[in-house]
Amino acid sequence: MPIYRAPVEDFRFLFHEVLELEKHRDLPGFADLSPDLVDDILANAGKFCEEVLQPLNQSGDEEGCRFENGVVSTPKGFKEAYKSYCEAGWGGLGAPESVGGAGMPPILTMAVSEMGMSANQSLAMYPMLTAGAYGALLATGADWMKQHIAPKMVSGEWAGTMCLTEPGSGTDLRLMKTRAVEQPDGTYKMNGTKIFISGGDQDLTDNIVHMVIAKIPDGNGQIHDDLATVNFFMVPKFIVHEDGADGPRNGVNTGGIEHKMGIKGQSTCVLNFDDAIAWRLGPKPLPPKPDEKRSASAGMAGMFGMMNAARLGVGIQGIGLGEVAYQNGYAYAHERRVGRALTGPQEPDKPADLEIVHPDVKRMLLQARSFVEGARALSAWTTLNLSISQSARPEAATAGLLEDLMTPVIKAFCTDMGFEAANLGMQCYGGHGYIRDNGVEQFVRDARINQTYEGANGVQAMDLVGRKLGRKGGAAPMALFGLLTGWISEQEKDEAMKPFVAGVKRGTEALQAATMWLAANGPKNPNDAGAGATDYLRLMGITMLALMWGKMAKVSLGKTDKFHKDKLMCARYWMERMVPECPMLLERIQAGSAAIMELD
Ligand SMILES: Cc1cc2nc3c(=O)[nH]c(=O)nc-3n(C[C@H](O)[C@H](O)[C@H](O)COP(=O)(O)OP(=O)(O)OC[C@H]3O[C@@H](n4cnc5c(N)ncnc54)[C@H](O)[C@@H]3O)c2cc1C
């Protein structure tokens, strides 16, 4: 059986020593966040994930979801575990108190979410999707929805989904076919098919509130491949009347569930909308003016908000899977006897030394660990920036730029590296990892989808390079370089920080050169930007984790306990073994697109 120990100590280190949450009590949701409360939440969530969610992970994978007679069933034990999750209040941790939530800031919901993903990604995804859906409803919904629907989602009584993908339209939302036609009473009638909908149907909740995008046809009843016609809707599985009264079953039916590589306890559904009653979210779209070129409709802002939160959430899934795979690889390498240490037997009285004596095994584990802990720091720092951006502080705008810039980096870098870490954890088991009984090949299968959904990682890279770098005259990269160079010049004064500063400097220099190269060449040849985008995102990810490790090293220097000494070793690993990739990535970016695009 795989093991999982919630990394509560690491979160405490980040929150108290590195990010010093005590100094941020002015931020929204931080006022009551005493160190004791933070520790309590972390400890209780960790215990819940270890004791309730994790024991169902392997059995949930083996059993999977079932689809019989149009109804989806989740694996044995999921219903009870989900109920306990909701009763403990975890589902509403980040929701406002006005709708029954605990009003905790995203830095804490991120921590709880990561532990859930490590313990059981399939199960933890149901409440994660619901939180995204009620967040969008609170941002864009009518008052009656906030009053009668959102509280039931916050309590977990009802769940939520996000329905974007269709058979012919995944990345390219312009091509979607689902249509919503306005009715005299102001509601819409929706028809179309959505596929791959996570939690699209399940037996955990009495109702499911689908957040759906669909096109509004023109006056002639035609739909167009135009994002401006795509709008955002709420479509409950069972109708809810505006006074909160329960209504009949809506025209949303499950066509089937996908049989897939991983997250088998998570139901991934085909949903058919057959004259389903839908409520438009956000302002009513205005008819286009002649020759007007419009981008997304105003109501889509709510959907983008939901997607941004989901992107951070998926990045955190990558970290969670990396953590649990690392823990299992580490445990196995301390049990398995294989070969002798290169420098001579460590335990001559035993037939062989422990696997952990081999440098390549330690390399695999350090690669996974330095990623996981660095990435955890990056996502905590980013969610802190999110809270700062919502405050009245003078640095709010800069924090918002940084959070926005990091969103595709966290989504793509953390899921690429999370998959790599899951694979390394499995590799520590040798052939025994490939065998299902040990449960570690599940981490690899589960981690794989994180690279694809919520916008494939290549698309995230294009979002970073094609949109986020140039927006507002390059304000976001300028803010980032101001932060990096400011940190370097401050820390250079500290002799003990030299090895860590050198790593951050090396990454920053490569990142600056790559940014300038893309700014100069991308507009002339967009394929140059497209060909270098994935390398650029990785370069930014490695550099940002170098900064995080620099920050963690700073507070660990001079401390003699094992925890802080280990932090310094991991920081050193990242600077010596990962940062050297930065000049290589720069060289690849500067090679442009010729070798890629000229082959017919
Ligand atoms: C298990 C699972 C759960 C899912 N859950 C949901 C859900 O809850 N809700 C929902 O709406 N959807 C969901 N999805 C759908 C998922 O988000 C899409 O599969 C994904 O966005 C990619 O769309 P696609 O499959 O149509 O691939 P396509 O859009 O056809 O793209 C194929 C590949 O082409 C590349 N590509 C495409 N466009 C670009 C570009 N502009 N630049 C660079 N490369 C590009 C990418 O590598 C991409 O992987 C889920 C999918 C799975 C498998």
The ligand as a Gaussian input file, in Angstrom:
#p B3LYP/6-31G(d) Opt

LIG

0 1
 C       -9.843000      13.532000     -17.880000
 C      -10.233000      14.823000     -18.504000
 C      -10.975000      15.746000     -17.780000
 C      -11.380000      16.941000     -18.378000
 N      -12.191000      17.803000     -17.680000
 C      -12.763000      18.843000     -18.344000
 C      -13.778000      19.637000     -17.720000
 O      -14.139000      19.431000     -16.562000
 N      -14.349000      20.622000     -18.452000
 C      -13.994000      20.888000     -19.732000
 O      -14.554000      21.785000     -20.332000
 N      -13.029000      20.175000     -20.344000
 C      -12.406000      19.156000     -19.685000
 N      -11.448000      18.400000     -20.310000
 C      -11.041000      18.744000     -21.658000
 C       -9.645000      19.338000     -21.745000
 O       -9.596000      20.598000     -21.116000
 C       -9.245000      19.375000     -23.224000
 O       -9.053000      18.034000     -23.629000
 C       -8.018000      20.202000     -23.474000
 O       -8.285000      21.563000     -23.230000
 C       -7.492000      20.063000     -24.901000
 O       -8.520000      20.170000     -25.842000
 P       -8.664000      19.037000     -26.954000
 O       -8.668000      17.722000     -26.287000
 O       -9.813000      19.374000     -27.830000
 O       -7.324000      19.155000     -27.813000
 P       -7.081000      20.127000     -29.052000
 O       -7.630000      21.473000     -28.782000
 O       -7.521000      19.436000     -30.272000
 O       -5.495000      20.225000     -29.041000
 C       -4.662000      19.089000     -29.304000
 C       -3.231000      19.448000     -28.973000
 O       -2.802000      20.459000     -29.893000
 C       -1.936000      21.366000     -29.254000
 N       -2.485000      22.720000     -29.445000
 C       -3.746000      23.063000     -29.736000
 N       -3.850000      24.397000     -29.895000
 C       -2.629000      24.915000     -29.713000
 C       -2.077000      26.235000     -29.744000
 N       -2.833000      27.299000     -29.986000
 N       -0.759000      26.371000     -29.498000
 C        0.018000      25.313000     -29.235000
 N       -0.449000      24.055000     -29.215000
 C       -1.744000      23.854000     -29.436000
 C       -1.821000      20.959000     -27.782000
 O       -0.648000      20.193000     -27.612000
 C       -3.021000      20.066000     -27.601000
 O       -2.778000      19.079000     -26.616000
 C      -10.999000      17.223000     -19.713000
 C      -10.214000      16.306000     -20.423000
 C       -9.869000      15.112000     -19.854000
 C       -9.099000      14.129000     -20.684000

